Amino acid sequence: MNAAELIIDQPGEGIFRVHRSAMTSQDVFDREKTEIFDKCWLYVGHESEIEGDGEFRRRQVGGRPLIFVRGSDSEIRVLYNACTHRGAMVCREHEGQTSAFTCLYHAWRFKNTGELAGVLQPDGYSDAFHKENMGLRSPPRVESYRGFWFVNYDANAEDLVSYLGEMRALMDLTIDAAESLGGWKILPGVAKYSIRANWKILVENSYDGYHLAPVHSTYLDYMSWRQRQAGVEKVAISDATSAETLKRTRSFAVKNGHGGMIHGAVGRAIANPSPLWPDDVQAEVRRIWQENVDRFGTDRGRQMSEVSRHMCIFPNLIFQDSQTGVRLRQIIPVAPDLIDVLQWDLVPRNEREDLHESRMEYSLAFLGPGGLATPDDAEALEACQRGFAAREVEWSDISRGMMRTPQMNDELQMRSFWRGWRAKMTGTSAEFTDDRERSEPIGIKLD
């Protein structure tokens, strides 16, 4: 089957199905590398990771080894981590600070701005050797949006701002929420783990509200117990998934395969305090809430402060503004049935240290590799991948919410992803399709 045949999309009839060979086929996986990961904008890092001159992070993006570095001239660059002499990686540390990268093989030395600074025994080269032409190379396209840096290996790709489209407005809500606190910064450290599953089903899982109660009941029960112990109002599983709660949620789709879900009653955003936090911490968070409302107006201030967002920037960057903080999850395909995952937490730069700690505690408890949610998700995804071996059961159903205004436990966001996937895999510019036309910005109504 070709990529177009792997999806059945009949919006008028409420039918959307994906053939499960899309998650198991080596041929599909190989084509994804050339049609998606060689041609889409891929996340590299955040500017706060490399604030000092010479600071760098080693990354693997779209199958290429890269160096994300701030040069001695204070400019941020992305360089291929490959010596122009014989190809060895010139940077082998995961992170650090340096004025130069020296290749271990023949000791060619490169400035942190990429230029070739010196070669061993230079008298062995003829006049045809021009050092100025032998610096470290950069990907064809390197662009940033408000501190978030991306690369694209297609020189003819549309610019990053156009590619992000409507997602920028949603990113702006999160980014602006920390403006009065010096903006966002990545906390030191990165969570790394692997899952024996196809990369696309982790994308689905990352903004799937339908699995909350059955898969994460342990976490929800634990949080209810903690709240009872603290003498605050219980939030039970039934509350989180009740019809009344779900009316205040929605899923959304935008062009290029981006999409997500938003909610106000489940999880917490930057300026909406957890009832389990100490009184003085809650007071500080409410102060931030008031500052955002004063600065941006009531509606925008509340949308950025109270509404949680789970978003996918196609193809593989998950942007989560929920569970008391902001985190980025990068999904790295390794094989049709194997993914590596990297996860970073962001906090407001000038926020109180005890708030940093509270946010990290909740993030690790729920979404950390050893938390109460991530292992459950991994088990569910690996169960799916093993189930795909029943080749006679060919299709996965992703039609939930097609005949209504989609809520967070519906699957519009996944259909957006798969429509973007099909367009990239077939080389078409398919017309953007939303299950329901909308005439207003993406958001939810707050009481």
C-alpha positions as CSV (number, residue, x, y, z in Angstrom):
1,M,0.0,0.0,0.0
2,N,1.2,3.5,-0.7
3,A,1.0,6.2,1.9
4,A,-2.3,7.6,0.5
5,E,-3.9,4.2,0.9
6,L,-2.9,3.9,4.5
7,I,-5.5,6.4,5.6
8,I,-9.3,6.3,5.2
9,D,-10.6,9.8,5.7
10,Q,-14.4,10.4,5.2
11,P,-15.3,13.4,7.4
12,G,-18.9,13.5,6.1
13,E,-19.5,10.0,7.3
14,G,-17.6,10.2,10.5
15,I,-14.9,7.7,9.4
16,F,-11.2,8.0,10.0
17,R,-8.9,5.0,10.0
18,V,-5.1,4.4,9.8
19,H,-3.7,1.1,8.5
20,R,-1.4,-0.4,11.1
21,S,1.4,-1.1,8.7
22,A,2.1,2.6,9.1
23,M,3.5,1.7,12.5
24,T,5.3,-1.5,11.5
25,S,6.6,-1.3,8.0
26,Q,10.3,-0.7,7.4
27,D,9.5,0.8,4.0
28,V,7.2,3.3,5.6
29,F,9.8,4.2,8.2
30,D,12.5,4.7,5.6
31,R,10.2,7.0,3.6
32,E,9.4,9.0,6.7
33,K,13.1,9.8,7.1
34,T,13.3,11.3,3.6
35,E,9.8,12.9,3.2
36,I,9.2,14.1,6.8
37,F,12.4,14.4,8.8
38,D,14.5,15.7,5.9
39,K,11.9,18.3,5.0
40,C,10.1,19.5,8.1
41,W,11.3,22.0,10.8
42,L,12.8,20.0,13.7
43,Y,13.5,21.3,17.1
44,V,17.1,21.7,18.2
45,G,17.1,23.6,21.5
46,H,16.2,26.7,23.6
47,E,18.4,29.7,23.8
48,S,18.5,29.6,27.6
49,E,20.5,26.3,27.4
50,I,23.5,28.2,25.9
51,E,23.5,31.6,27.5
52,G,27.3,32.1,27.9
53,D,29.7,32.4,25.0
54,G,31.2,29.0,24.1
55,E,28.3,27.1,25.7
56,F,27.2,24.1,23.7
57,R,24.8,21.2,23.6
58,R,25.3,18.1,21.5
59,R,22.2,17.0,19.7
60,Q,20.9,14.3,17.3
61,V,18.2,15.7,15.1
62,G,16.7,14.1,12.1
63,G,19.4,11.5,12.1
64,R,22.2,14.0,12.0
65,P,24.8,14.8,14.7
66,L,24.6,18.5,15.5
67,I,26.3,21.1,17.8
68,F,23.9,23.7,19.3
69,V,26.4,26.4,20.3
70,R,26.8,30.1,21.2
71,G,30.0,31.3,19.7
72,S,32.6,33.7,21.1
73,D,30.8,36.4,19.2
74,S,27.6,35.7,21.2
75,E,25.7,34.4,18.1
76,I,23.8,31.2,18.3
77,R,24.6,28.6,15.6
78,V,23.8,25.0,14.7
79,L,26.8,23.1,13.2
80,Y,27.1,19.6,11.9
81,N,29.1,17.6,14.3
82,A,31.3,16.2,11.6
83,C,34.9,17.0,10.8
84,T,35.4,18.4,7.3
85,H,38.6,16.3,7.0
86,R,37.5,12.7,7.4
87,G,34.1,12.9,9.1
88,A,34.8,12.2,12.8
89,M,32.6,13.9,15.4
90,V,34.5,16.9,16.7
91,C,32.3,17.2,19.8
92,R,31.9,14.2,22.0
93,E,30.7,15.8,25.3
94,H,27.0,16.1,25.7
95,E,27.3,19.7,27.0
96,G,29.9,22.2,28.1
97,Q,31.7,25.4,27.3
98,T,34.7,25.8,25.0
99,S,36.4,28.1,22.7
100,A,37.1,25.4,20.1
101,F,36.4,21.8,19.1
102,T,39.3,19.6,18.3
103,C,38.9,16.4,16.2
104,L,40.3,13.4,18.0
105,Y,41.3,11.7,14.7
106,H,43.9,14.2,13.2
107,A,43.6,17.1,15.6
108,W,42.0,19.6,13.2
109,R,40.8,22.4,15.4
110,F,37.6,24.5,14.8
111,K,36.5,27.7,16.5
112,N,33.2,27.6,18.3
113,T,31.9,29.8,15.5
114,G,32.7,27.0,13.0
115,E,35.8,28.3,11.3
116,L,38.8,26.0,10.9
117,A,41.4,27.4,13.2
118,G,44.3,25.1,12.5
119,V,45.5,21.8,11.1
120,L,48.2,19.4,12.2
121,Q,51.4,19.7,10.0
122,P,49.9,22.2,7.6
123,D,53.0,22.1,5.3
124,G,51.7,18.8,3.9
125,Y,48.9,20.6,2.0
126,S,49.2,22.2,-1.4
127,D,48.1,25.7,-2.4
128,A,44.8,24.2,-3.5
129,F,43.9,23.7,0.2
130,H,42.0,26.7,1.5
131,K,41.5,26.7,5.2
132,E,38.7,29.3,5.0
133,N,36.6,26.8,3.0
134,M,37.0,23.9,5.5
135,G,35.0,25.1,8.5
136,L,32.2,23.2,10.1
137,R,29.1,23.2,8.0
138,S,25.6,24.2,9.1
139,P,22.2,22.8,8.0
140,P,20.7,24.6,5.0
141,R,18.1,26.3,7.2
142,V,18.4,27.4,10.8
143,E,15.8,29.7,12.3
144,S,14.3,30.5,15.7
145,Y,11.0,31.6,17.1
146,R,11.1,33.5,20.4
147,G,14.0,31.5,21.7
148,F,13.1,28.1,20.3
149,W,15.6,27.0,17.6
150,F,14.8,24.7,14.7
151,V,16.6,23.3,11.7
152,N,15.4,22.2,8.3
153,Y,17.5,20.1,5.9
154,D,15.5,21.2,2.9
155,A,16.9,24.4,1.5
156,N,13.6,25.2,-0.3
157,A,11.3,24.7,2.8
158,E,9.0,27.5,3.8
159,D,10.2,29.7,6.6
160,L,9.7,28.7,10.2
161,V,7.1,31.4,11.0
162,S,4.9,30.3,8.1
163,Y,5.4,26.6,9.0
164,L,4.2,27.2,12.6
165,G,1.2,29.1,11.4
166,E,-1.6,29.3,14.0
167,M,0.6,27.4,16.5
168,R,2.5,30.7,17.1
169,A,-0.6,32.3,18.8
170,L,-0.8,29.3,21.2
171,M,2.9,29.3,21.8
172,D,2.8,33.1,22.5
173,L,0.2,32.5,25.3
174,T,2.7,30.3,27.1
175,I,5.8,32.4,26.3
176,D,4.1,35.7,27.3
177,A,2.9,34.2,30.6
178,A,6.5,34.4,32.0
179,E,7.3,37.8,30.5
180,S,7.1,39.7,33.8
181,L,9.4,37.1,35.3
182,G,12.3,37.4,32.8
183,G,11.0,34.8,30.3
184,W,11.5,31.1,30.3
185,K,14.6,29.1,30.9
186,I,15.4,25.4,30.6
187,L,16.2,23.7,33.9
188,P,19.5,21.8,34.0
189,G,19.3,18.2,33.1
190,V,17.3,16.2,30.5
191,A,15.1,13.1,31.0
192,K,16.0,10.4,28.6
193,Y,14.2,7.1,28.0
194,S,13.2,4.7,25.3
195,I,9.9,3.0,24.4
196,R,9.5,-0.1,22.2
197,A,6.8,1.5,20.0
198,N,6.4,3.5,16.8
199,W,7.1,7.2,17.2
200,K,3.7,8.2,15.8
201,I,1.7,6.5,18.6
202,L,3.7,8.4,21.2
203,V,2.7,11.6,19.4
204,E,-0.9,10.5,19.6
205,N,-0.6,9.6,23.3
206,S,1.0,12.9,24.2
207,Y,-2.2,14.8,23.6
208,D,-4.8,12.0,24.1
209,G,-7.3,13.0,26.7
210,Y,-9.4,9.8,26.2
211,H,-6.8,7.6,28.0
212,L,-6.6,9.7,31.2
213,A,-8.9,7.8,33.5
214,P,-8.2,4.2,32.5
215,V,-4.4,4.5,32.2
216,H,-3.6,7.1,34.9
217,S,-6.0,6.1,37.6
218,T,-3.1,5.5,40.0
219,Y,-1.9,9.0,39.6
220,L,-5.4,10.6,39.9
221,D,-6.1,8.5,43.0
222,Y,-2.8,9.5,44.5
223,M,-3.5,13.2,43.9
224,S,-6.9,12.8,45.5
225,W,-5.3,11.1,48.5
226,R,-2.8,13.9,48.8
227,Q,-5.5,16.5,48.7
228,R,-7.6,14.7,51.3
229,Q,-4.5,14.6,53.6
230,A,-4.0,18.3,53.1
231,G,-7.6,19.0,53.9
232,V,-8.4,20.5,50.5
233,E,-11.3,19.7,48.1
234,K,-11.0,16.3,46.5
235,V,-10.6,16.1,42.7
236,A,-11.7,12.6,41.7
237,I,-11.3,10.8,38.4
238,S,-15.0,11.2,37.8
239,D,-14.6,15.0,38.2
240,A,-11.7,15.1,35.7
241,T,-13.6,13.2,33.0
242,S,-17.2,14.3,33.8
243,A,-19.4,15.7,31.0
244,E,-19.5,19.1,32.7
245,T,-15.7,19.3,32.9
246,L,-15.2,18.1,29.3
247,K,-17.5,20.9,28.1
248,R,-14.7,23.3,29.2
249,T,-12.2,21.5,27.0
250,R,-11.5,21.1,23.3
251,S,-9.1,19.6,20.8
252,F,-7.9,21.6,17.8
253,A,-6.2,21.2,14.4
254,V,-4.2,23.6,12.4
255,K,-2.4,23.3,9.0
256,N,0.9,21.4,8.5
257,G,-0.2,18.6,10.8
258,H,0.0,20.6,14.0
259,G,-2.7,20.2,16.7
260,G,-3.5,19.7,20.3
261,M,-5.9,19.9,23.2
262,I,-6.7,22.6,25.7
263,H,-8.4,22.4,29.1
264,G,-8.9,24.6,32.2
265,A,-10.1,22.2,34.8
266,V,-7.5,19.3,34.6
267,G,-3.9,20.2,35.4
268,R,-2.5,23.6,36.2
269,A,-0.8,26.3,34.2
270,I,1.8,28.9,35.2
271,A,-0.3,31.2,37.3
272,N,-3.0,28.9,38.7
273,P,-1.6,27.4,42.0
274,S,-2.0,23.9,43.2
275,P,-4.0,23.6,46.4
276,L,-1.2,21.4,47.8
277,W,1.4,24.2,47.6
278,P,2.2,26.2,50.8
279,D,0.1,29.3,51.4
280,D,2.9,31.8,50.6
281,V,3.7,30.0,47.3
282,Q,0.0,30.1,46.3
283,A,0.0,33.8,47.1
284,E,3.0,34.4,44.9
285,V,1.4,32.5,42.0
286,R,-1.8,34.5,42.4
287,R,0.2,37.7,42.2
288,I,1.6,36.5,38.9
289,W,-1.9,35.8,37.7
290,Q,-3.0,39.3,38.6
291,E,0.1,40.8,36.9
292,N,-0.7,38.9,33.7
293,V,-4.4,40.1,33.8
294,D,-3.2,43.7,34.3
295,R,-0.6,43.5,31.6
296,F,-2.6,41.6,28.9
297,G,-6.2,42.2,29.7
298,T,-8.6,39.9,31.5
299,D,-9.4,37.4,28.7
300,R,-5.8,37.0,27.4
301,G,-4.3,37.1,30.9
302,R,-6.7,34.3,32.0
303,Q,-6.1,32.2,28.8
304,M,-2.3,32.3,29.4
305,S,-2.5,31.8,33.1
306,E,-5.4,29.3,33.7
307,V,-5.6,27.2,30.5
308,S,-3.4,24.2,30.0
309,R,-2.2,23.2,26.5
310,H,-0.9,20.0,25.1
311,M,0.4,20.6,21.6
312,C,2.3,18.9,18.8
313,I,4.5,20.9,16.5
314,F,4.6,18.5,13.6
315,P,6.3,16.1,13.3
316,N,7.8,15.3,16.7
317,L,7.9,18.1,19.2
318,I,5.4,18.0,22.1
319,F,4.8,21.3,23.8
320,Q,3.0,20.8,27.1
321,D,1.9,23.7,29.3
322,S,0.1,21.8,32.1
323,Q,0.7,20.0,35.4
324,T,2.1,23.1,37.0
325,G,4.7,23.9,34.4
326,V,6.0,23.8,30.8
327,R,7.9,20.9,29.3
328,L,9.2,20.0,25.9
329,R,9.2,16.4,24.7
330,Q,11.2,15.4,21.6
331,I,10.3,12.1,20.1
332,I,13.2,10.5,18.1
333,P,12.4,7.6,15.8
334,V,15.1,4.9,15.9
335,A,13.3,2.0,14.2
336,P,9.7,1.2,13.3
337,D,9.2,-0.2,16.8
338,L,11.7,1.9,18.8
339,I,11.8,5.5,19.9
340,D,14.1,7.6,22.1
341,V,12.6,10.4,24.1
342,L,14.2,13.6,25.4
343,Q,12.3,15.8,27.9
344,W,13.1,19.2,29.3
345,D,11.4,21.4,31.9
346,L,11.0,25.2,31.6
347,V,10.5,27.6,34.4
348,P,10.1,31.4,34.6
349,R,13.7,32.8,35.0
350,N,13.1,35.1,37.9
351,E,10.6,33.0,39.8
352,R,11.2,32.0,43.4
353,E,13.3,29.0,43.9
354,D,10.7,27.2,46.0
355,L,8.3,27.5,43.1
356,H,10.9,26.0,40.8
357,E,11.1,23.1,43.2
358,S,7.3,22.7,43.4
359,R,7.0,22.6,39.6
360,M,9.8,20.1,39.3
361,E,8.3,17.8,42.0
362,Y,5.0,17.6,40.2
363,S,6.6,17.2,36.8
364,L,8.8,14.3,37.9
365,A,5.9,12.7,39.8
366,F,3.7,12.6,36.8
367,L,5.8,12.8,33.6
368,G,9.3,11.8,34.7
369,P,10.7,8.5,33.4
370,G,10.0,7.0,36.8
371,G,6.9,8.9,37.5
372,L,3.3,7.7,37.9
373,A,2.3,8.4,34.3
374,T,5.2,7.8,31.9
375,P,5.7,4.1,32.7
376,D,1.9,3.6,32.3
377,D,2.0,5.3,28.9
378,A,5.0,3.2,27.8
379,E,3.3,0.0,28.8
380,A,0.2,0.9,26.9
381,L,2.1,1.9,23.8
382,E,4.2,-1.2,23.9
383,A,1.1,-3.3,24.2
384,C,-0.2,-1.6,21.1
385,Q,3.0,-2.3,19.2
386,R,2.8,-6.0,20.1
387,G,-0.8,-6.1,19.1
388,F,0.0,-4.7,15.7
389,A,1.6,-8.1,15.0
390,A,-2.0,-9.4,14.4
391,R,-1.7,-8.3,10.8
392,E,-5.2,-9.5,10.0
393,V,-6.6,-6.7,12.3
394,E,-5.6,-4.0,9.8
395,W,-7.0,-0.7,10.9
396,S,-6.9,1.7,13.9
397,D,-9.9,3.9,14.4
398,I,-9.3,7.6,15.0
399,S,-12.8,8.9,14.4
400,R,-13.8,10.0,17.9
401,G,-15.5,13.5,17.9
402,M,-15.9,13.7,14.1
403,M,-19.6,14.5,14.3
404,R,-19.5,17.1,17.1
405,T,-17.4,20.0,18.4
406,P,-14.3,18.1,19.6
407,Q,-13.4,18.0,23.3
408,M,-10.1,17.1,24.8
409,N,-11.0,13.4,24.9
410,D,-11.7,13.4,21.2
411,E,-9.2,12.8,18.4
412,L,-9.3,15.8,16.1
413,Q,-5.7,16.6,17.0
414,M,-4.6,13.1,15.9
415,R,-6.5,13.4,12.6
416,S,-4.7,16.7,12.0
417,F,-1.4,14.9,12.6
418,W,-2.3,12.0,10.2
419,R,-3.5,14.4,7.5
420,G,-0.2,16.3,7.8
421,W,1.7,13.0,7.7
422,R,-0.2,11.9,4.5
423,A,0.5,15.2,2.8
424,K,4.2,15.0,3.5
425,M,4.5,11.3,2.6
426,T,2.6,11.8,-0.7
427,G,4.2,15.1,-1.6
428,T,0.9,16.8,-1.8
429,S,-0.3,20.1,-0.4
430,A,-3.6,18.8,0.8
431,E,-6.2,21.3,1.8
432,F,-6.4,21.8,5.5
433,T,-9.3,20.0,7.1
434,D,-10.9,20.7,10.4
435,D,-13.9,18.7,11.6
436,R,-15.7,21.9,12.5
437,E,-15.2,25.4,11.0
438,R,-14.1,28.0,13.5
439,S,-14.3,31.7,13.2
440,E,-12.6,32.7,16.5
441,P,-9.1,32.1,18.0
442,I,-8.4,28.8,19.6
443,G,-9.3,28.9,23.3
444,I,-11.9,27.9,25.9
445,K,-14.5,29.9,27.7
446,L,-13.7,30.6,31.3
447,D,-16.3,31.3,34.0
